[in-house]
Amino acid sequence: MVVLQLRFLLVPFLTSVMGAAQYTMQDAALMNYIDQRFLSLEKRLEKCNQDILDYVEEFRDFSKMVLSRLAELRNYKAEVKTEVENLLTRIERAQRDIDYFGSVTDSKPCIEVHEDLVKQQLFEEAEEKKKLKLMLNASCDHMLAGIKSLKIVKKTGDKHGSWMKDPGKKHTKIYLLNGSVNNVILEFANILTFMESNHTLKAHRVTLPFPWEGTGHVIYQGLLFYHRYGSLNEIIKFNMQKRNITDQMLLPGAGRIPAYQLSPFTKIDLAIDEQRLWAIHAEPETGRNIVVTKINHITMAVEHTWDTPCNSENAEAAFMACNTLYVVYNFPSGGTSRIQCVYDVLDAVNTYEIPVLHFPKRQGSHSTIHYNPKEKQLFAWGDGSQIIYKLHTKQKV
């Protein structure tokens, strides 16, 4: 009887234990499944996070590239506009030529067509020269025949720099712009004050909002024109009296290579002569030959551009005088500077008959040479010395 009771009690117990064991195995399987799923999700989340990091890095690189390209596009905006305008002009001219050929009868000899086209071209060139002479005031009829003497006014400043006297009426001030990158101008009442030993104590310091680049800056009628440092081809017009920027422009084609091989810090060389403001620079498309651009100093607009035969190789400086470009050459190690390429924008000078002009009694190099049309002298900076060259001129032939 007792055995029978124990059997009845043991059966539910074993059933309960086996059921619990069954549930424990199911829970373990469930936990293993959940664990595997979490591992799979964690791997996916880790991959997703890495992909996001890669995408972010790629986006940053792409953003930098886009911003860089946009900056370049802004710099080339004026250049592209000019090239498009030139292209449209060429297309219009070609269309006129096509219309002309279409109007010619088959019976007319081909040689007559060519003659008419040549006449038309000569007529257009003559009209263009008339416009240029009117714009540039053809009464400027003298040319450089020699450099008579030099005077070393002072020796102060770095190896590279620029100094000048405003060629406008009733201007006696002297300006010293030391270095190829700077933003402080020293202004002197006159040349005697500049020549004094304690000249820096008597100078007014003018601080520019943006530094200049190179040594190709000029001052005319109280306005400073200079190439802004860090820009490709931006020219700034600064009022020296009011101490503020009055205008600026982008010079198409300039700023990519130095204007002169021996003065690599100057990309744009500005010049003043009897016809006011010019820009001198070089372009890769011209075989590194020098390009001359006439700029309206009031509107800061390009009036005309000339490709010259003067190469920038072994050139150290240049200046404009009476519509004529004079390029100064030297040796890479330094030596006697000489003018051996001359280009008159109005073809009023027979450049092949001009002898090589040497600068007198001096060995070294120039970082800048500027012509003063009021005093008919050259203001030069040579190895830290401020020099004045007196000129000998003659009538253009």
C-alpha positions in Angstrom: 0.0 0.0 0.0 2.9 2.4 0.9 4.7 1.5 -2.3 1.6 2.3 -4.3 1.3 5.7 -2.6 5.0 6.5 -3.4 4.4 5.6 -7.1 1.5 8.0 -7.3 3.7 10.8 -5.7 6.8 10.1 -7.8 5.0 10.3 -11.2 3.9 14.0 -10.8 7.4 14.9 -9.5 9.2 13.4 -12.4 6.7 14.9 -14.8 7.4 18.3 -13.2 11.2 17.9 -13.4 11.1 16.8 -17.0 8.8 19.7 -17.9 11.1 22.2 -16.2 14.1 20.7 -18.0 12.2 21.1 -21.3 11.4 24.7 -20.5 15.1 25.4 -19.6 16.3 24.0 -23.0 13.7 26.2 -24.8 14.8 29.3 -22.9 18.4 28.5 -23.7 17.6 28.2 -27.3 15.6 31.4 -27.2 18.5 33.3 -25.5 21.0 31.9 -28.1 18.7 33.0 -30.9 18.3 36.5 -29.4 22.1 36.7 -28.8 22.8 35.8 -32.4 20.3 38.4 -33.6 21.9 41.1 -31.5 25.3 40.1 -32.8 24.0 40.4 -36.4 22.3 43.8 -35.6 25.5 45.1 -33.9 27.6 44.1 -36.9 25.1 45.9 -39.2 25.1 49.0 -37.0 28.9 49.0 -36.9 29.0 48.8 -40.7 26.4 51.5 -41.0 28.4 53.7 -38.6 31.6 53.1 -40.6 29.7 53.9 -43.9 28.4 57.1 -42.4 32.0 58.1 -41.3 33.2 57.3 -44.8 30.4 59.3 -46.4 31.1 62.2 -44.1 34.8 62.2 -44.9 34.0 61.9 -48.6 31.5 64.8 -48.4 34.1 66.9 -46.6 36.7 66.3 -49.3 34.1 67.0 -52.0 33.1 70.2 -50.2 36.7 71.4 -50.0 37.1 70.6 -53.7 33.9 72.4 -54.7 34.8 75.5 -52.5 38.2 75.6 -54.1 36.8 75.4 -57.6 34.2 78.1 -56.8 37.0 80.4 -55.6 38.8 79.8 -58.9 35.7 80.4 -60.8 35.2 83.7 -59.1 38.7 84.8 -60.0 38.3 83.7 -63.6 34.8 85.2 -64.0 36.1 88.5 -65.5 38.6 86.6 -67.7 35.9 84.2 -69.0 33.5 87.1 -69.7 36.2 88.8 -71.7 37.0 85.6 -73.7 33.3 85.1 -74.4 33.0 88.6 -75.7 36.0 88.2 -77.9 34.6 84.9 -79.2 31.2 86.5 -80.0 33.1 89.3 -81.9 35.0 86.7 -83.9 31.8 84.8 -84.6 30.1 88.0 -85.8 33.0 88.8 -88.0 33.0 85.3 -89.5 29.3 85.5 -90.1 29.8 88.8 -92.0 32.5 87.0 -94.1 30.1 84.1 -94.8 27.4 86.5 -95.8 29.8 88.3 -98.1 30.8 85.1 -99.8 27.2 84.1 -100.2 26.5 87.4 -102.0 29.3 86.9 -104.5 28.3 85.5 -107.9 30.0 82.4 -109.4 31.2 84.3 -112.3 33.3 86.7 -110.2 36.9 85.6 -110.0 38.2 84.2 -106.7 41.1 86.7 -106.7 38.7 89.6 -106.5 37.0 88.1 -103.4 40.4 87.9 -101.7 41.2 91.5 -102.6 38.0 92.8 -101.2 38.5 90.9 -98.0 42.0 92.3 -97.7 40.7 95.8 -98.3 38.0 95.3 -95.7 40.6 94.0 -93.2 42.9 96.9 -93.8 40.1 99.4 -93.4 39.1 97.8 -90.1 42.7 97.9 -88.9 43.0 101.6 -89.9 39.8 102.4 -88.0 41.1 100.5 -84.9 44.4 102.5 -85.0 42.5 105.8 -85.3 40.5 104.8 -82.2 43.6 103.9 -80.3 45.4 107.1 -81.2 42.4 109.1 -80.1 42.2 107.2 -76.8 46.0 107.4 -76.2 46.6 111.0 -77.3 49.0 110.7 -80.2 50.6 114.0 -79.3 53.0 112.0 -77.0 55.8 111.9 -79.5 59.1 111.3 -77.6 61.0 108.1 -77.1 63.9 107.1 -74.9 67.3 107.6 -76.5 69.6 106.9 -73.5 70.1 106.9 -69.7 72.3 109.9 -68.8 73.1 109.4 -65.2 72.0 107.9 -61.9 71.7 109.2 -58.3 71.5 106.9 -55.3 69.2 108.9 -53.1 69.2 106.6 -50.1 69.9 103.0 -49.1 67.2 101.8 -46.8 64.9 98.8 -46.7 64.9 95.2 -47.9 66.4 93.9 -51.1 63.0 94.2 -52.7 60.7 97.2 -52.6 59.3 100.2 -54.4 59.5 104.0 -54.0 57.9 106.7 -56.0 56.7 110.3 -56.3 53.2 111.1 -57.3 53.4 112.5 -60.9 50.1 114.3 -60.5 50.0 118.1 -60.3 51.3 119.9 -57.1 52.4 116.6 -55.5 55.7 116.6 -53.7 55.3 113.6 -51.4 57.6 110.6 -51.5 56.2 107.1 -50.8 58.3 104.1 -49.6 56.8 100.6 -49.9 59.3 98.2 -48.4 59.3 94.5 -49.2 57.4 92.3 -51.7 54.6 91.6 -49.2 53.6 94.3 -46.7 50.7 96.6 -45.8 52.4 99.7 -44.3 53.4 102.6 -46.5 55.8 105.4 -45.3 54.8 108.8 -46.6 57.2 111.7 -46.6 56.5 115.4 -47.1 59.2 115.7 -49.8 62.4 114.1 -51.1 64.6 116.2 -48.7 62.7 114.8 -45.7 63.1 111.3 -47.1 66.9 111.8 -47.5 67.4 112.8 -43.8 69.1 110.3 -41.6 66.2 110.0 -39.2 63.7 109.9 -42.0 61.5 107.1 -40.5 60.7 109.4 -37.5 59.3 112.0 -39.8 57.2 109.6 -42.0 53.5 109.2 -41.8 52.6 105.5 -41.6 49.6 104.5 -43.8 48.2 101.0 -43.1 46.4 99.3 -45.9 43.3 97.1 -45.3 44.9 94.3 -47.4 48.7 93.8 -48.1 50.3 94.1 -51.5 52.1 91.5 -53.5 55.2 92.1 -55.5 56.6 95.6 -56.2 54.5 96.7 -59.1 52.4 99.4 -57.4 52.0 103.0 -58.4 50.5 106.2 -57.0 48.7 108.7 -59.2 46.8 111.8 -58.0 46.7 110.6 -54.5 45.4 107.1 -55.5 47.4 103.9 -54.9 47.0 101.1 -57.3 48.3 97.7 -56.2 48.0 93.9 -56.6 46.3 92.4 -53.6 48.3 89.7 -51.8 46.7 86.3 -51.9 44.6 87.0 -54.9 45.2 85.8 -58.5 44.7 89.1 -60.3 42.8 91.6 -58.1 43.9 95.2 -58.4 42.9 97.6 -55.7 42.5 101.4 -55.9 43.2 103.0 -52.5 42.6 106.7 -51.6 45.7 107.8 -49.7 44.1 110.8 -48.2 40.8 109.3 -47.1 42.5 106.0 -46.2 39.9 103.7 -47.8 39.4 101.5 -50.9 37.5 103.3 -53.6 37.4 100.5 -56.3 38.9 97.2 -57.4 39.0 95.0 -60.6 40.2 91.7 -61.9 42.8 91.8 -64.7 42.0 89.0 -67.2 44.8 86.6 -67.9 47.2 88.0 -65.3 48.6 86.5 -62.1 49.4 83.0 -63.2 53.1 83.5 -63.9 55.6 86.2 -62.9 55.8 89.3 -65.2 59.6 88.9 -65.1 61.6 85.8 -64.6 64.3 87.5 -62.5 61.6 89.1 -60.3 59.3 86.1 -59.5 57.5 87.9 -56.7 55.9 90.4 -59.1 52.9 88.9 -61.0 51.4 92.2 -62.1 53.5 95.3 -62.6 51.4 98.6 -62.8 52.8 101.6 -64.6 52.1 105.3 -65.1 53.1 107.4 -68.1 51.7 110.4 -70.0 48.5 108.2 -70.7 48.0 107.3 -67.1 47.5 103.7 -65.9 48.9 100.5 -67.5 49.4 96.9 -66.4 52.3 94.7 -67.4 52.2 91.0 -67.0 53.0 87.7 -68.8 50.7 84.8 -69.8 51.5 81.1 -70.6 49.4 81.3 -73.8 51.7 83.9 -75.3 54.8 81.8 -74.7 55.6 83.8 -71.6 55.8 87.0 -73.6 54.8 90.2 -71.9 51.3 91.6 -72.3 50.4 95.2 -71.9 47.0 96.3 -70.9 45.6 99.9 -70.8 43.3 100.5 -67.8 41.0 103.4 -67.2 42.1 104.7 -63.8 38.7 106.2 -63.1 36.4 103.3 -64.0 39.0 100.5 -63.5 37.9 99.0 -66.8 40.2 97.4 -69.4 40.4 99.7 -72.5 42.8 97.6 -74.7 45.3 94.8 -74.6 48.5 94.2 -76.6 50.6 91.0 -77.0 54.2 92.1 -77.2 57.2 90.3 -78.7 59.2 90.9 -75.5 59.9 87.7 -73.6 59.9 87.6 -69.8 62.9 85.3 -69.6 65.9 87.1 -68.0 63.7 90.2 -67.6 63.9 91.9 -64.2 61.7 95.0 -64.7 59.9 97.1 -67.3 58.2 100.5 -67.5 55.9 102.5 -69.8 56.8 105.9 -71.3 54.8 107.7 -73.9 52.8 104.7 -75.0 56.0 102.6 -75.3 57.0 99.5 -73.3 60.7 99.3 -72.3 61.8 95.9 -70.9 64.9 95.7 -68.7 67.0 92.5 -68.8 69.9 91.2 -66.7 71.8 88.1 -65.8 70.4 85.6 -63.2 73.6 86.2 -61.1 73.2 90.0 -61.4 75.1 92.4 -63.7 74.6 95.5 -65.9 70.9 96.1 -66.5 70.0 96.8 -70.1 67.0 97.7 -72.2 66.9 95.4 -75.3 63.2 95.1 -76.1 61.0 98.0 -76.9 57.3 97.9 -78.0 55.3 100.9 -79.1 51.5 100.2 -78.9 50.8 102.6 -81.8 53.7 101.4 -84.0 55.2 104.9 -84.0 58.7 103.6 -83.2 60.8 101.4 -85.4 62.0 99.1 -82.7 64.6 97.3 -84.9 66.6 100.5 -85.2 66.9 101.1 -81.4 70.2 100.1 -79.9 70.5 98.2 -76.6 70.5 100.8 -73.8 72.6 100.1 -70.7 72.1 101.5 -67.3 75.2 103.5 -66.3 77.9 102.7 -63.7 76.2 100.1 -61.7 76.3 96.4 -61.1 73.4 94.6 -59.5 69.7 94.1 -60.2 66.5 96.0 -59.9 63.3 94.8 -58.2 61.3 97.7 -59.7 61.7 100.6 -62.2 58.9 103.2 -62.6 58.8 106.1 -65.0 57.7 109.5 -63.7 56.1 111.4 -66.6 56.1 114.7 -64.8 59.9 114.8 -64.1 60.9 112.5 -67.0 62.9 110.3 -64.7 63.1 106.7 -63.6 62.5 105.8 -59.9 64.2 102.5 -59.3 64.8 100.1 -56.3 68.1 98.2 -56.6 69.3 95.9 -53.9 67.8 98.1 -51.1 68.9 101.4 -52.7 66.5 104.1 -53.9 67.8 105.3 -57.3 66.9 108.1 -59.7 67.9 107.7 -63.4 67.8 110.8 -65.6 66.8 110.1 -69.2 67.8 111.4 -72.7 64.9 111.4 -75.1 64.4 112.2 -78.8 61.5 112.6 -81.2 59.8 109.5 -82.5 60.5 108.8 -86.1 
